Amino acid sequence: MVSTLNPLRVAAIVGACILAGCSSESSPSSSSQESIPIADATTTTAGPAAPSAPADTAAPISPADATAEARVQAALATLPADWAGTIASDLGDEGDSGGDIVFAACLAPGDYNLDNLDADSAASWELDAEGPPTGSPVGGQQATLEARVFADGVDVDGAYAVLEKVLGTDEGRACLAREVPGQLAAEAPEGTEFDARVEGTTIAGADVGARLVVGFVSGEVTGEFFVDLVAARPDEQGTIFATFVSFGVPVDQAVASAMLVAAIAA
């Protein structure tokens, strides 16, 4: 949940396009198209996943890690041939904090403290995936799916309540629409303006979710991208939180739905 929607990641794509002078006539495969950086990973695939290497017998994987890894592996295995993905354990990633999450500003003092996510978790694994071009000169399709297993049921209740508040209520969705433009503008080239509206997601399998439709203008450069934020509670100790970013059109709904449904079922 910490790294799935950091405004730096989206602003980096928009900024690269603007600085390179992208235009609506640019080819999707041109050098102006940049991708969200994919994290260092333990497994890489183009299309369906190969089995991961056996665990080191000197350091057996914990049940919590096995559960979280199985969920992201299941999502990875659904990717079609024109997608590529990587998975890795992201528990305790250096530099991650609750304040990096784009909706942190939408929480009240009494809500779950997102800075405690890693301390309260027994395991967290993340899938980063990249899909084919959408025809937009700015970027293509990106997906991040995090499977987290909490050490305590009280903590998972609190963390999931945050997702329900932000993604499943009118107040939370309105806050997202207010907060996202300013956070993106703070990281994009000077003078870039963003606007956002929120609507319901159409990704299957989500217990709660929302879609952000974000437009941007920088001089003569204009564009639009879609961010689907979805979450599910597969069992009493776990959460799944996924972010799908696509430029020009929403992310491929069949691919996104298959990823989420497979992770929940694993």
RASULVEN-V601728 format. One record per backbone hydrogen bond with DSSP energy under -1.0 kcal/mol. CO is the residue of the C=O (numbers start at 0). NH is the residue of the N-H. E is the energy in kcal/mol with one decimal. If there is no record, write none. Layout:
co: <CO;CO>
nh: <NH;NH>
e: <E;E>
//
This chain:
co: <4;5;6;7;9;10;11;12;13;14;15;16;17;22;26;29;42;44;55;61;62;63;64;65;66;67;68;69;70;71;72;74;75;79;82;83;84;85;86;86;87;89;92;96;97;100;102;103;107;112;113;115;117;119;122;123;124;125;126;127;128;129;139;140;141;142;143;144;145;146;147;148;148;151;152;153;154;155;156;157;158;159;160;161;162;163;168;169;170;171;172;173;174;175;178;179;180;181;183;183;188;192;194;196;198;207;209;210;211;212;213;214;215;216;217;220;222;223;224;225;226;227;228;229;230;230;231;236;238;239;240;241;242;243;244;245;251;252;253;254;255;256;257;258;259;260;261>
nh: <101;8;10;11;13;14;15;16;17;18;19;21;20;25;29;32;86;84;58;65;66;67;68;69;70;71;72;73;74;75;76;77;78;82;46;129;44;127;41;42;125;92;95;99;100;103;105;106;110;115;116;119;120;150;148;89;146;87;144;85;142;83;246;130;244;128;242;126;240;124;238;121;122;155;156;157;158;159;160;161;162;163;164;165;166;167;172;173;174;175;176;177;178;179;182;183;184;185;186;187;191;216;214;212;210;230;228;198;226;196;224;194;222;192;220;217;215;247;213;245;211;243;209;241;206;207;239;149;147;231;145;229;143;227;141;225;255;256;257;258;259;260;261;262;263;264;265>
e: <-1.7;-1.7;-2.5;-1.8;-2.0;-3.0;-2.1;-2.0;-2.4;-2.7;-1.5;-2.6;-1.2;-1.8;-1.9;-1.8;-1.5;-1.9;-1.5;-2.7;-2.2;-2.4;-3.0;-2.1;-1.6;-1.8;-2.7;-2.2;-1.7;-2.6;-2.2;-1.1;-1.5;-1.9;-1.4;-2.8;-2.0;-2.7;-3.7;-1.2;-2.9;-1.5;-1.8;-2.0;-1.5;-2.1;-1.8;-1.5;-1.9;-2.1;-1.5;-2.4;-1.1;-2.5;-2.7;-2.1;-2.9;-1.7;-2.4;-2.7;-2.5;-2.1;-1.5;-2.6;-2.6;-3.0;-2.8;-3.0;-2.2;-2.6;-2.3;-2.8;-1.7;-1.8;-1.9;-1.9;-2.7;-2.5;-1.9;-1.2;-1.2;-2.4;-2.2;-2.4;-2.6;-1.6;-2.5;-2.3;-1.9;-2.0;-2.1;-1.6;-2.9;-2.6;-2.0;-2.5;-2.5;-1.7;-1.2;-1.3;-1.9;-2.4;-2.3;-2.8;-3.5;-2.6;-3.0;-2.7;-2.7;-1.6;-2.7;-2.2;-1.8;-3.0;-2.2;-2.9;-2.3;-2.7;-2.9;-2.3;-3.2;-2.4;-2.2;-2.9;-2.2;-1.6;-2.5;-3.3;-2.7;-2.2;-2.8;-2.5;-2.4;-2.8;-3.3;-3.2;-2.4;-2.5;-2.1;-2.1;-2.1;-2.7;-2.1;-2.0;-2.2;-2.0;-1.4>
//
